[in-house]
Amino acid sequence: MSDKYLVYFLCDAGISTSIMTAKMMEVVQTHDLPLDIEAHSVALADNFVQQKAPALIVLGPQVKYLKDKVDKQFDCDVFVMDTNVYANLDAKTAVRDILNLLRQ
């Protein structure tokens, strides 16, 4: 997995984020993209980041108010997913946005 970017997708409880993550991973697997996306609760993020540092943290739009805190807490880029992309479960656009951020 060293050739893949680890991305944590964080929200409050992780339920809707888990659905979006599953859809994004379908896109990743279909196109053989170098991503591993995991959904987690933002409240538990410290535990996961200490175990494996991600290349990127994506926040669900419902926790965008935590962006500044998460930016300061972790040593990686933090991105807030677009509300429309999230609401429409537009996994293709979400994966494209994540790849674009990682390639910058």
Residue, then its C-alpha position, 0 to 999 in steps of 0.5 A: m500500500s506504500d504506492k497509494y495515498l491514504v485519505y481519511f474522510l471525517c464526519d460526526a458519526g461516520i454513517s453517511t460518510s461511510i456510504m460516500t466512502a464506499k462509493m468513492m472506493e468503487v470509483v478507485q477500484t474501477h479505475d485502479l487509482p492510487l487511493d485508499i479512503e477510510a471513513h472515521s468520526v472526527a472525534l476519534a481522528d487523533n487515534f487513526v492519524q497517530q496509527k497511520a498518517p494520511a496524505l490528506i484529510v477530507l471533512g464532510p460538509q457537516v463538520k466544515y466548522l472544524k476545518d481550522k481546528v483540524d488544520k492545526q491539529f494534524d500535519c497534513d492538508v485538510f479539505v472540506m468536501d463540496t456540499n453538492v458533491y456530498a449531498n448527491l453522492d457524486a463519488k466521481t467528482a469527489v475522487r477527482d477533487i481528491l486526486n487533484l489536491l494530492r497532485q498539487 
